Amino acid sequence: MKTDSKKTVIITGATSGIGLACARAFARDGYRVIVTGRSQSKLQPVVDELRQAGCDVMPLLFDVRDRAAAMAAVQGLPGQWQAIDVLVNNAGGALGLEPEYEGDFDDWDAMIDANIKGLLTMTRLVVPGMVARNRGHVINIGSVAGDAAYAGGNVYCATKAAVKALTDGLRIDVAHTAVRVTNIKPGLVETNFSVTRFHGDSARAEKVYDGIEPLTGDDIADVALYAANAPAHVQIAEVLVLATHQASVSVIHRQA
Ligand code: 8X3
């Protein structure tokens, strides 16, 4: 049962990486957690784990790229789950590292559809309720890759630059309300990010983190929770989070 003191968070792409870390962190902090994912077999263990830890959890099975499915899932939430306090737009990722003139059309579509259009769909579905309640927080998982392009990053970087623009745009559009909007921009985070980018080539993925201690999903979840729990008059607008030996998008000091 919902108690008034408990806040509700919805986290997209909560079955792994930063999304899963956010689900665990918000659950530990006493939030009621809606976890979304594309695969029932990956979503169920997350639900089981959070329930065992005593969390009120609601799974939603859909792909953020499927607008009709996203709409049906969010609009079909039971009444007590509909007053969402925090939306963490995490679902998405990178596919491919080819030069722009050799990129894969399907990879481009998948990134644009999830990272930009999926984030927009969730925003469009959840934020009107926040505005009506004059309460809420949207936390978008952007990237250092949205600040500057890097070799082979082209379309991925463009989607994360779009996340920055959409986050800033939303912040402007809700400035008359108490709704807060945050863009968290991680650098190197060791999740399945690079395995996905390289279409399952885990040896190539591991090389991305050679000689540097990367961030973890938990490090980013800490930042998300900090932003969500900041006093109501404090809006953490944007946070760039880098591993200590990553100085910028492309300057990375690797130990031999
Ligand atoms: C992830 C950071 O630099 O690997 O968004 O693209 S990077």
py3Dmol code that shows the C-alpha trace and the ligand (Angstrom):
import py3Dmol

protein = """\
ATOM      1  CA  MET A   1       0.000   0.000   0.000  1.00  0.00           C
ATOM      2  CA  LYS A   2       1.202   3.491  -0.807  1.00  0.00           C
ATOM      3  CA  THR A   3       1.945   5.595   2.179  1.00  0.00           C
ATOM      4  CA  ASP A   4       2.108   9.346   1.699  1.00  0.00           C
ATOM      5  CA  SER A   5       5.659   9.507   2.958  1.00  0.00           C
ATOM      6  CA  LYS A   6       6.956   7.126   0.280  1.00  0.00           C
ATOM      7  CA  LYS A   7       7.988   8.535  -3.065  1.00  0.00           C
ATOM      8  CA  THR A   8       7.653   6.679  -6.331  1.00  0.00           C
ATOM      9  CA  VAL A   9      10.437   6.457  -8.899  1.00  0.00           C
ATOM     10  CA  ILE A  10      10.265   4.988 -12.400  1.00  0.00           C
ATOM     11  CA  ILE A  11      13.561   3.852 -13.898  1.00  0.00           C
ATOM     12  CA  THR A  12      13.778   2.839 -17.555  1.00  0.00           C
ATOM     13  CA  GLY A  13      16.237   0.154 -18.581  1.00  0.00           C
ATOM     14  CA  ALA A  14      16.480  -1.051 -14.993  1.00  0.00           C
ATOM     15  CA  THR A  15      17.641  -4.597 -15.715  1.00  0.00           C
ATOM     16  CA  SER A  16      21.370  -3.829 -15.834  1.00  0.00           C
ATOM     17  CA  GLY A  17      24.090  -1.237 -15.464  1.00  0.00           C
ATOM     18  CA  ILE A  18      23.232   2.271 -14.320  1.00  0.00           C
ATOM     19  CA  GLY A  19      19.494   1.530 -14.377  1.00  0.00           C
ATOM     20  CA  LEU A  20      19.811  -1.483 -12.093  1.00  0.00           C
ATOM     21  CA  ALA A  21      22.124   0.422  -9.768  1.00  0.00           C
ATOM     22  CA  CYS A  22      19.570   3.239  -9.597  1.00  0.00           C
ATOM     23  CA  ALA A  23      16.771   0.748  -8.848  1.00  0.00           C
ATOM     24  CA  ARG A  24      18.786  -0.684  -5.955  1.00  0.00           C
ATOM     25  CA  ALA A  25      19.806   2.733  -4.612  1.00  0.00           C
ATOM     26  CA  PHE A  26      16.293   4.217  -4.694  1.00  0.00           C
ATOM     27  CA  ALA A  27      14.863   1.008  -3.193  1.00  0.00           C
ATOM     28  CA  ARG A  28      17.398   1.116  -0.339  1.00  0.00           C
ATOM     29  CA  ASP A  29      16.405   4.711   0.260  1.00  0.00           C
ATOM     30  CA  GLY A  30      12.743   3.746   0.750  1.00  0.00           C
ATOM     31  CA  TYR A  31      11.301   4.692  -2.637  1.00  0.00           C
ATOM     32  CA  ARG A  32       8.587   2.646  -4.288  1.00  0.00           C
ATOM     33  CA  VAL A  33      10.251   1.556  -7.518  1.00  0.00           C
ATOM     34  CA  ILE A  34       8.806   0.999 -10.987  1.00  0.00           C
ATOM     35  CA  VAL A  35      11.377  -0.872 -13.070  1.00  0.00           C
ATOM     36  CA  THR A  36      11.074  -1.084 -16.834  1.00  0.00           C
ATOM     37  CA  GLY A  37      12.833  -3.431 -19.188  1.00  0.00           C
ATOM     38  CA  ARG A  38      12.524  -5.202 -22.508  1.00  0.00           C
ATOM     39  CA  SER A  39      13.015  -8.754 -21.309  1.00  0.00           C
ATOM     40  CA  GLN A  40      10.860 -10.595 -18.798  1.00  0.00           C
ATOM     41  CA  SER A  41      13.712 -12.972 -17.986  1.00  0.00           C
ATOM     42  CA  LYS A  42      15.945 -10.028 -17.025  1.00  0.00           C
ATOM     43  CA  LEU A  43      13.231  -8.017 -15.300  1.00  0.00           C
ATOM     44  CA  GLN A  44      11.980 -10.798 -13.023  1.00  0.00           C
ATOM     45  CA  PRO A  45      15.240 -11.306 -11.058  1.00  0.00           C
ATOM     46  CA  VAL A  46      15.369  -7.553 -10.406  1.00  0.00           C
ATOM     47  CA  VAL A  47      11.800  -7.616  -9.110  1.00  0.00           C
ATOM     48  CA  ASP A  48      12.568 -10.646  -6.929  1.00  0.00           C
ATOM     49  CA  GLU A  49      15.714  -9.045  -5.509  1.00  0.00           C
ATOM     50  CA  LEU A  50      14.031  -5.744  -4.680  1.00  0.00           C
ATOM     51  CA  ARG A  51      10.975  -7.446  -3.172  1.00  0.00           C
ATOM     52  CA  GLN A  52      13.186  -9.618  -0.981  1.00  0.00           C
ATOM     53  CA  ALA A  53      14.857  -6.443   0.234  1.00  0.00           C
ATOM     54  CA  GLY A  54      11.424  -5.173   1.311  1.00  0.00           C
ATOM     55  CA  CYS A  55      10.851  -2.726  -1.541  1.00  0.00           C
ATOM     56  CA  ASP A  56       7.450  -2.033  -3.137  1.00  0.00           C
ATOM     57  CA  VAL A  57       8.259  -2.769  -6.754  1.00  0.00           C
ATOM     58  CA  MET A  58       6.228  -2.668  -9.959  1.00  0.00           C
ATOM     59  CA  PRO A  59       7.645  -4.142 -13.161  1.00  0.00           C
ATOM     60  CA  LEU A  60       6.703  -2.751 -16.574  1.00  0.00           C
ATOM     61  CA  LEU A  61       7.706  -4.825 -19.569  1.00  0.00           C
ATOM     62  CA  PHE A  62       8.177  -2.697 -22.676  1.00  0.00           C
ATOM     63  CA  ASP A  63      10.780  -1.240 -25.021  1.00  0.00           C
ATOM     64  CA  VAL A  64      11.006   2.563 -24.829  1.00  0.00           C
ATOM     65  CA  ARG A  65      11.298   2.527 -28.642  1.00  0.00           C
ATOM     66  CA  ASP A  66       7.740   1.173 -28.864  1.00  0.00           C
ATOM     67  CA  ARG A  67       5.642   4.254 -28.186  1.00  0.00           C
ATOM     68  CA  ALA A  68       2.311   2.429 -28.089  1.00  0.00           C
ATOM     69  CA  ALA A  69       3.665  -0.141 -25.621  1.00  0.00           C
ATOM     70  CA  ALA A  70       5.188   2.581 -23.428  1.00  0.00           C
ATOM     71  CA  MET A  71       1.898   4.465 -23.418  1.00  0.00           C
ATOM     72  CA  ALA A  72      -0.139   1.365 -22.562  1.00  0.00           C
ATOM     73  CA  ALA A  73       2.250   0.428 -19.750  1.00  0.00           C
ATOM     74  CA  VAL A  74       2.428   3.863 -18.121  1.00  0.00           C
ATOM     75  CA  GLN A  75      -1.247   4.669 -18.538  1.00  0.00           C
ATOM     76  CA  GLY A  76      -2.149   1.189 -17.258  1.00  0.00           C
ATOM     77  CA  LEU A  77      -0.334   1.648 -13.946  1.00  0.00           C
ATOM     78  CA  PRO A  78      -2.593   0.967 -10.961  1.00  0.00           C
ATOM     79  CA  GLY A  79      -3.858   4.172  -9.388  1.00  0.00           C
ATOM     80  CA  GLN A  80      -1.554   4.080  -6.403  1.00  0.00           C
ATOM     81  CA  TRP A  81       1.485   3.923  -8.726  1.00  0.00           C
ATOM     82  CA  GLN A  82       0.488   6.745 -11.021  1.00  0.00           C
ATOM     83  CA  ALA A  83       1.725   9.694  -8.971  1.00  0.00           C
ATOM     84  CA  ILE A  84       5.353   9.354 -10.065  1.00  0.00           C
ATOM     85  CA  ASP A  85       7.788  11.581  -8.167  1.00  0.00           C
ATOM     86  CA  VAL A  86      10.997  10.780 -10.048  1.00  0.00           C
ATOM     87  CA  LEU A  87      11.549   9.685 -13.648  1.00  0.00           C
ATOM     88  CA  VAL A  88      15.014   8.317 -14.395  1.00  0.00           C
ATOM     89  CA  ASN A  89      15.404   8.231 -18.174  1.00  0.00           C
ATOM     90  CA  ASN A  90      18.195   5.687 -18.388  1.00  0.00           C
ATOM     91  CA  ALA A  91      17.246   3.255 -21.181  1.00  0.00           C
ATOM     92  CA  GLY A  92      19.428   3.443 -24.252  1.00  0.00           C
ATOM     93  CA  GLY A  93      23.025   2.935 -25.187  1.00  0.00           C
ATOM     94  CA  ALA A  94      25.634   2.926 -27.899  1.00  0.00           C
ATOM     95  CA  LEU A  95      25.853   0.706 -30.965  1.00  0.00           C
ATOM     96  CA  GLY A  96      28.943   0.655 -33.147  1.00  0.00           C
ATOM     97  CA  LEU A  97      32.112   2.730 -33.303  1.00  0.00           C
ATOM     98  CA  GLU A  98      32.489   3.055 -37.045  1.00  0.00           C
ATOM     99  CA  PRO A  99      33.390   6.280 -38.797  1.00  0.00           C
ATOM    100  CA  GLU A 100      30.257   8.254 -39.580  1.00  0.00           C
ATOM    101  CA  TYR A 101      30.619   7.592 -43.325  1.00  0.00           C
ATOM    102  CA  GLU A 102      30.615   3.826 -42.688  1.00  0.00           C
ATOM    103  CA  GLY A 103      28.015   3.579 -39.901  1.00  0.00           C
ATOM    104  CA  ASP A 104      25.267   0.988 -39.771  1.00  0.00           C
ATOM    105  CA  PHE A 105      21.806   2.347 -40.548  1.00  0.00           C
ATOM    106  CA  ASP A 106      20.113  -0.023 -38.099  1.00  0.00           C
ATOM    107  CA  ASP A 107      22.495   0.972 -35.290  1.00  0.00           C
ATOM    108  CA  TRP A 108      21.723   4.632 -35.978  1.00  0.00           C
ATOM    109  CA  ASP A 109      17.981   4.036 -35.874  1.00  0.00           C
ATOM    110  CA  ALA A 110      18.197   2.014 -32.651  1.00  0.00           C
ATOM    111  CA  MET A 111      20.230   4.707 -30.869  1.00  0.00           C
ATOM    112  CA  ILE A 112      18.066   7.579 -32.063  1.00  0.00           C
ATOM    113  CA  ASP A 113      14.878   5.679 -31.260  1.00  0.00           C
ATOM    114  CA  ALA A 114      15.932   4.732 -27.706  1.00  0.00           C
ATOM    115  CA  ASN A 115      18.239   7.534 -26.582  1.00  0.00           C
ATOM    116  CA  ILE A 116      16.221  10.424 -27.996  1.00  0.00           C
ATOM    117  CA  LYS A 117      12.719   9.323 -28.926  1.00  0.00           C
ATOM    118  CA  GLY A 118      12.351   6.858 -26.032  1.00  0.00           C
ATOM    119  CA  LEU A 119      13.429   9.503 -23.534  1.00  0.00           C
ATOM    120  CA  LEU A 120      10.989  11.945 -25.111  1.00  0.00           C
ATOM    121  CA  THR A 121       8.148   9.418 -25.000  1.00  0.00           C
ATOM    122  CA  MET A 122       8.666   8.769 -21.299  1.00  0.00           C
ATOM    123  CA  THR A 123       8.933  12.485 -20.600  1.00  0.00           C
ATOM    124  CA  ARG A 124       5.716  13.160 -22.504  1.00  0.00           C
ATOM    125  CA  LEU A 125       3.900  10.394 -20.624  1.00  0.00           C
ATOM    126  CA  VAL A 126       5.093  11.136 -17.090  1.00  0.00           C
ATOM    127  CA  VAL A 127       5.752  14.872 -16.832  1.00  0.00           C
ATOM    128  CA  PRO A 128       2.162  16.144 -17.326  1.00  0.00           C
ATOM    129  CA  GLY A 129       1.231  14.465 -14.025  1.00  0.00           C
ATOM    130  CA  MET A 130       4.222  16.072 -12.339  1.00  0.00           C
ATOM    131  CA  VAL A 131       3.215  19.489 -13.647  1.00  0.00           C
ATOM    132  CA  ALA A 132      -0.398  18.948 -12.525  1.00  0.00           C
ATOM    133  CA  ARG A 133       0.792  17.929  -9.024  1.00  0.00           C
ATOM    134  CA  ASN A 134       3.437  20.690  -9.021  1.00  0.00           C
ATOM    135  CA  ARG A 135       5.945  18.116  -7.820  1.00  0.00           C
ATOM    136  CA  GLY A 136       8.438  15.850  -9.499  1.00  0.00           C
ATOM    137  CA  HIS A 137      11.926  15.325 -10.832  1.00  0.00           C
ATOM    138  CA  VAL A 138      13.225  14.147 -14.197  1.00  0.00           C
ATOM    139  CA  ILE A 139      16.740  12.716 -14.182  1.00  0.00           C
ATOM    140  CA  ASN A 140      18.140  12.080 -17.634  1.00  0.00           C
ATOM    141  CA  ILE A 141      21.214   9.923 -18.066  1.00  0.00           C
ATOM    142  CA  GLY A 142      23.228  11.882 -20.614  1.00  0.00           C
ATOM    143  CA  SER A 143      26.937  11.472 -21.217  1.00  0.00           C
ATOM    144  CA  VAL A 144      30.245  13.259 -21.487  1.00  0.00           C
ATOM    145  CA  ALA A 145      29.810  12.146 -25.111  1.00  0.00           C
ATOM    146  CA  GLY A 146      27.117  14.818 -25.424  1.00  0.00           C
ATOM    147  CA  ASP A 147      29.660  17.550 -24.704  1.00  0.00           C
ATOM    148  CA  ALA A 148      32.107  16.680 -27.476  1.00  0.00           C
ATOM    149  CA  ALA A 149      32.337  14.124 -30.261  1.00  0.00           C
ATOM    150  CA  TYR A 150      35.037  11.463 -30.311  1.00  0.00           C
ATOM    151  CA  ALA A 151      36.336   9.135 -33.016  1.00  0.00           C
ATOM    152  CA  GLY A 152      33.566   6.777 -34.068  1.00  0.00           C
ATOM    153  CA  GLY A 153      31.171   8.280 -31.525  1.00  0.00           C
ATOM    154  CA  ASN A 154      29.310  10.366 -34.128  1.00  0.00           C
ATOM    155  CA  VAL A 155      25.649   9.289 -33.805  1.00  0.00           C
ATOM    156  CA  TYR A 156      25.915   8.191 -30.165  1.00  0.00           C
ATOM    157  CA  CYS A 157      27.459  11.570 -29.304  1.00  0.00           C
ATOM    158  CA  ALA A 158      24.695  13.291 -31.249  1.00  0.00           C
ATOM    159  CA  THR A 159      22.015  11.462 -29.267  1.00  0.00           C
ATOM    160  CA  LYS A 160      23.627  12.491 -25.987  1.00  0.00           C
ATOM    161  CA  ALA A 161      23.965  16.094 -27.215  1.00  0.00           C
ATOM    162  CA  ALA A 162      20.226  15.825 -27.896  1.00  0.00           C
ATOM    163  CA  VAL A 163      19.689  14.604 -24.319  1.00  0.00           C
ATOM    164  CA  LYS A 164      21.437  17.764 -23.107  1.00  0.00           C
ATOM    165  CA  ALA A 165      19.250  19.991 -25.288  1.00  0.00           C
ATOM    166  CA  LEU A 166      16.076  18.141 -24.299  1.00  0.00           C
ATOM    167  CA  THR A 167      16.986  18.305 -20.609  1.00  0.00           C
ATOM    168  CA  ASP A 168      17.698  22.024 -20.818  1.00  0.00           C
ATOM    169  CA  GLY A 169      14.536  22.571 -22.846  1.00  0.00           C
ATOM    170  CA  LEU A 170      12.370  20.704 -20.358  1.00  0.00           C
ATOM    171  CA  ARG A 171      13.929  22.627 -17.456  1.00  0.00           C
ATOM    172  CA  ILE A 172      12.886  25.845 -19.171  1.00  0.00           C
ATOM    173  CA  ASP A 173       9.408  24.553 -19.920  1.00  0.00           C
ATOM    174  CA  VAL A 174       8.705  23.570 -16.293  1.00  0.00           C
ATOM    175  CA  ALA A 175      10.454  26.523 -14.659  1.00  0.00           C
ATOM    176  CA  HIS A 176       7.081  27.876 -13.512  1.00  0.00           C
ATOM    177  CA  THR A 177       6.519  24.652 -11.515  1.00  0.00           C
ATOM    178  CA  ALA A 178       8.325  22.893  -8.680  1.00  0.00           C
ATOM    179  CA  VAL A 179       9.419  20.116 -11.080  1.00  0.00           C
ATOM    180  CA  ARG A 180      13.214  19.725 -11.237  1.00  0.00           C
ATOM    181  CA  VAL A 181      15.252  18.508 -14.196  1.00  0.00           C
ATOM    182  CA  THR A 182      18.729  17.006 -14.078  1.00  0.00           C
ATOM    183  CA  ASN A 183      21.212  15.804 -16.687  1.00  0.00           C
ATOM    184  CA  ILE A 184      23.822  13.370 -15.346  1.00  0.00           C
ATOM    185  CA  LYS A 185      26.703  12.986 -17.781  1.00  0.00           C
ATOM    186  CA  PRO A 186      28.906   9.988 -16.982  1.00  0.00           C
ATOM    187  CA  GLY A 187      32.242   9.283 -18.580  1.00  0.00           C
ATOM    188  CA  LEU A 188      33.664   5.746 -18.637  1.00  0.00           C
ATOM    189  CA  VAL A 189      31.344   3.457 -16.679  1.00  0.00           C
ATOM    190  CA  GLU A 190      32.008  -0.268 -16.720  1.00  0.00           C
ATOM    191  CA  THR A 191      28.636  -1.872 -17.396  1.00  0.00           C
ATOM    192  CA  ASN A 192      27.513  -3.832 -20.431  1.00  0.00           C
ATOM    193  CA  PHE A 193      27.712  -0.498 -22.332  1.00  0.00           C
ATOM    194  CA  SER A 194      30.747  -1.465 -24.395  1.00  0.00           C
ATOM    195  CA  VAL A 195      29.696  -5.103 -24.854  1.00  0.00           C
ATOM    196  CA  THR A 196      26.474  -3.777 -26.388  1.00  0.00           C
ATOM    197  CA  ARG A 197      28.361  -1.201 -28.436  1.00  0.00           C
ATOM    198  CA  PHE A 198      30.553  -3.936 -29.903  1.00  0.00           C
ATOM    199  CA  HIS A 199      27.610  -6.258 -30.511  1.00  0.00           C
ATOM    200  CA  GLY A 200      28.689  -8.801 -27.889  1.00  0.00           C
ATOM    201  CA  ASP A 201      32.470  -8.707 -28.429  1.00  0.00           C
ATOM    202  CA  SER A 202      33.434  -8.734 -24.731  1.00  0.00           C
ATOM    203  CA  ALA A 203      37.203  -8.929 -25.385  1.00  0.00           C
ATOM    204  CA  ARG A 204      37.019  -5.680 -27.364  1.00  0.00           C
ATOM    205  CA  ALA A 205      34.745  -4.190 -24.717  1.00  0.00           C
ATOM    206  CA  GLU A 206      37.199  -4.935 -21.910  1.00  0.00           C
ATOM    207  CA  LYS A 207      39.939  -3.027 -23.733  1.00  0.00           C
ATOM    208  CA  VAL A 208      37.913   0.179 -23.347  1.00  0.00           C
ATOM    209  CA  TYR A 209      38.708   0.043 -19.607  1.00  0.00           C
ATOM    210  CA  ASP A 210      42.342  -1.087 -19.946  1.00  0.00           C
ATOM    211  CA  GLY A 211      44.652   0.698 -17.518  1.00  0.00           C
ATOM    212  CA  ILE A 212      41.986   2.838 -15.861  1.00  0.00           C
ATOM    213  CA  GLU A 213      39.598   2.251 -13.005  1.00  0.00           C
ATOM    214  CA  PRO A 214      36.252   3.174 -14.521  1.00  0.00           C
ATOM    215  CA  LEU A 215      33.146   4.369 -12.759  1.00  0.00           C
ATOM    216  CA  THR A 216      30.506   1.838 -11.762  1.00  0.00           C
ATOM    217  CA  GLY A 217      26.756   2.007 -12.111  1.00  0.00           C
ATOM    218  CA  ASP A 218      26.610   2.529  -8.343  1.00  0.00           C
ATOM    219  CA  ASP A 219      28.711   5.695  -8.658  1.00  0.00           C
ATOM    220  CA  ILE A 220      26.133   7.175 -11.024  1.00  0.00           C
ATOM    221  CA  ALA A 221      23.211   5.963  -8.899  1.00  0.00           C
ATOM    222  CA  ASP A 222      24.732   7.839  -5.932  1.00  0.00           C
ATOM    223  CA  VAL A 223      24.601  11.052  -7.956  1.00  0.00           C
ATOM    224  CA  ALA A 224      21.028  10.419  -9.110  1.00  0.00           C
ATOM    225  CA  LEU A 225      19.875   9.787  -5.546  1.00  0.00           C
ATOM    226  CA  TYR A 226      21.709  12.870  -4.295  1.00  0.00           C
ATOM    227  CA  ALA A 227      19.955  15.012  -6.919  1.00  0.00           C
ATOM    228  CA  ALA A 228      16.558  13.469  -6.125  1.00  0.00           C
ATOM    229  CA  ASN A 229      16.961  13.977  -2.386  1.00  0.00           C
ATOM    230  CA  ALA A 230      18.376  17.504  -2.505  1.00  0.00           C
ATOM    231  CA  PRO A 231      16.181  20.079  -0.740  1.00  0.00           C
ATOM    232  CA  ALA A 232      13.154  21.136  -2.801  1.00  0.00           C
ATOM    233  CA  HIS A 233      14.629  24.547  -3.612  1.00  0.00           C
ATOM    234  CA  VAL A 234      17.849  22.985  -4.974  1.00  0.00           C
ATOM    235  CA  GLN A 235      17.902  21.892  -8.624  1.00  0.00           C
ATOM    236  CA  ILE A 236      20.974  19.897  -9.610  1.00  0.00           C
ATOM    237  CA  ALA A 237      20.813  20.946 -13.236  1.00  0.00           C
ATOM    238  CA  GLU A 238      23.771  19.050 -14.647  1.00  0.00           C
ATOM    239  CA  VAL A 239      26.554  16.834 -13.328  1.00  0.00           C
ATOM    240  CA  LEU A 240      29.607  15.647 -15.289  1.00  0.00           C
ATOM    241  CA  VAL A 241      30.986  12.540 -13.579  1.00  0.00           C
ATOM    242  CA  LEU A 242      34.366  11.212 -14.695  1.00  0.00           C
ATOM    243  CA  ALA A 243      36.733   8.526 -13.483  1.00  0.00           C
ATOM    244  CA  THR A 244      39.687  10.136 -11.744  1.00  0.00           C
ATOM    245  CA  HIS A 245      42.077   9.408 -14.628  1.00  0.00           C
ATOM    246  CA  GLN A 246      39.641  10.544 -17.329  1.00  0.00           C
ATOM    247  CA  ALA A 247      40.150  14.267 -17.875  1.00  0.00           C
ATOM    248  CA  SER A 248      37.761  14.825 -20.771  1.00  0.00           C
ATOM    249  CA  VAL A 249      35.829  12.843 -23.321  1.00  0.00           C
ATOM    250  CA  SER A 250      39.056  11.800 -25.065  1.00  0.00           C
ATOM    251  CA  VAL A 251      41.895  12.456 -22.598  1.00  0.00           C
ATOM    252  CA  ILE A 252      42.282   9.282 -20.567  1.00  0.00           C
ATOM    253  CA  HIS A 253      45.433   8.469 -18.622  1.00  0.00           C
ATOM    254  CA  ARG A 254      45.959   4.722 -18.700  1.00  0.00           C
ATOM    255  CA  GLN A 255      48.460   2.935 -16.462  1.00  0.00           C
ATOM    256  CA  ALA A 256      50.773   0.698 -18.470  1.00  0.00           C
TER     257      ALA A 256
END
"""
ligand_1 = """\
7
8X3
C 29.431 6.779 -22.055
C 30.686 7.558 -22.040
O 32.779 8.245 -23.330
O 32.183 5.881 -23.335
O 28.360 7.535 -22.442
O 30.916 7.461 -24.620
S 31.655 7.264 -23.410
"""
view = py3Dmol.view(width=600, height=400)
view.addModel(protein, "pdb")
view.setStyle({"model": 0}, {"cartoon": {"style": "trace"}})
view.addModel(ligand_1, "xyz")
view.setStyle({"model": 1}, {"stick": {}})
view.zoomTo()
view.show()
